[in-house]
């Protein structure tokens, strides 16, 4: 029985999925179209038929990585600004970076490798991903910090609230980066789940939440259940 031919859009998506690990491993500059065609199981001529240049294929990967909405993030945005919502957000940032999520267009390891290589080059992939998945929500997260401060759950800080959030986000991505090699760069002497819990505590203190507020609002089991259906 003859195999069903892929439509143009199906073929393009198949190519994107096949070449993602190559770009993630080598970066943009060090990847050749010959390697990309081989990974996709097509000729270079067919590759160019769907993508006129390596740049256009890379741009399609950016769009693919940010396709659709993030269900976990959408849940958080829908909540009222509060200390509890802030805790949920910080937990979510730590978890999706350190553990990952099952329903992702790009798996966590590949995404982090893409981010790292992008930062070593022109930063286009990392910048696109950051602005489409996190930066646009910073103002909403700041509202949660304002609510926490109004409730007396947060200490004042000379650091701007957006930067407090960015520093927490950077912590999460760096922990993930330390786990990219088969043998992690740093031995945190903790499982991934334990590491998430420790990183959440560290980040919540870093953004200024008081210890008593963390104890009242941070329940790992409840948070895990809240996001379970999105994995």
N, C-alpha and C positions, 0 to 999 in steps of 0.2 A: 504493500500500500504506500502510495507516494506521500511523503511528509507535507503537511500544509505549509505553504509559503507565508512568510511573515509580511505584514503590511509595512509600509515605509516607516510609520511611527513605531511599530513594534520592533523593527530592525534597529532603529536609532536607539531605542531604550535598551535593547539587548547589547548593543555596542557600548553604551555608557556604563552599564553594569559590569561588563567584561573588562573595561579598561581602568575602572576605578582603582583596583589594587595596584596597577602599574604606576599610575600617577602618585598614589599614596606612598609607594615604596621609593620611587626615583625622583619625585618632584616633577614640575613642569619642564624645566630647562633640560634635564637629563633624560627625558623620555623621547624616543624617536617614534615616528609614525609607523615604521616597520614593526617595532615592538607592540604598538597599539593594535595594528592590524592582525598580528599573530595572536594576541590575547583574545581578540574578538572573533577569530576564526574566519576572517574575510581578507580579501586582497586589499592592497593599499588603494587601488583604483576605486573599489567599492566603498572603502572608508571615506575617500575624498568625495564620492558621490553624495554621501549623506552629510558630511562635514567638510566644507571647503578648505579648512585649515585646522591645525592643531589647536589654535586659539579658540575656534568656534566649538570644537569638541569640549574643551575645558570649560567654556562658558555654559554649555549645556549641562555639564556636571554640577556647576554651581546651582543652576535652576533645579536640577533633579534633587540635590541635597536639601533644598528648602521647599520642596513640593508639599502642598497641603498645609493644614494647621497642625500644631502640636497639641494633642488632646489634653495632656497634663497641664500645659501652660494655659490653655483656654479655660480649664477648670479654675485655675488660680486667679486668672483675670476676672472671672465672674464673681469671686468672693468679695465681701465688703472689706475695705481696708481695716486691718487690725493687727495686733501683735501676733495672733494665731496665724493669720494669713502670711505674715512675714516669715514665720517659722516654716510654714509649708513651702514657701518659695525657696528659702535657703536649703531646705532638705532636698527639694526637687533638683536644684542646681547641682548639689553634691552627688546625688544619686545617678542622674543621667550621665554625668561625666565619669564617675568612678566605677559604676556598675554597668551603666548603659540601659537601653530600653529594647524590648523585643521588636516593637513595631517601628523600625526606622528605615528610611530609604537607603541610608548608608550606615553600616554597622559601626559601633562605637570605635573600635580599633582603627578601622580605615579612616573614619572621620578625623580622629586625632592625628593620624599620620599625615593626612591631607593638610590639616591646620598647621602642623609643625613645618612641613616642607614649604607651605605657602608663606609662612612668616620668614623663612630663610631666603625667599625669592621676592616677589613684588607685593605679597600679602593680599592679592585679589580674592582668593578663595576664602581666606579667614575673614577678611573685611566684609565680604558679601554675606557669609554665614552669620557673622556677629550682628550685623545691622538688620538682617531679616528674622533672626530668631531671638535676640535678646535686647539689643539697644532700644528698639522701639517701645519696649515695655518698662524701661527704667523709670519713667515718670509715674507709672501706676504703682511700681514697687516702692518708690519714695513716699507715696501716699500712705502706704502701710507703715513705713518708718515714722511718719508724722503722727499717725494714729497711736503707735506704740509709745512715742514720746509724750503725747497728750495723756495717755493712760498711766504715765509714771513708770513704764517698763523699760525705758531706754535712757542711758546717760548721754549727756552732751559730748560732742567731739569736735575738735578743730578741723577734722576731715569732712569734706562735703559728702552729703548722703549718696549722690551718684557714684562717687569714688569708693565709698565703703562697699557698695554693691559690686562694683567692678573688681575690687580687691578680692572679695569672696569668690567671685566667678573665676578669677585668675588662679586662686588656690585650687579650685576644683580641676581646672584644666591641667595644671602642673602636676597634680597627683596622678591624673590619668596618663600624662606623658611619662612619668617615672615607671609606669607599668607597660610601656610599649615593647621593650625587649622581652624575649622569652624568659630571661632572668631579670626581674625588676632591678632598676638602678638602685633603689633604696628599699631596704627591708624594714617595713613599718611594724613588723611583728604583730600583724593583725590580719584577719580575713577582710575581704572587700566590704562585707556588711559592717564589721566592727570599725573599719576605716571610715565608712560613711558616717557612722554615729560620732566618732571622734572629730571628724572634719566639720560636722554640723555644729557641735558644741564650740569648737574653735572659731568658726565663722560667726556664729551668733554672738559670741562674746566680742569678736572683732568689730561687728557693726554696732555694738553698744548695748545689747540687751543685758539686763541684770540677771544674775544667777537664779533668783527666785522666779523671774518671768520665764526663763528657759525651762525650769523644772515644771512649771504649771502648763506650759504650752507644747513642750516637745515630748511626744510619745511616739517612739519609732514604730511600734506595732500599728498604731492608729494611722500613721502616715503611710506606711507600706500598704495597708488595706485601701486607703483612699486612692492610691495610684495603681493598684493591682490590675484593674481591668484595662489599663492603657498599655500594659506590657506586651 
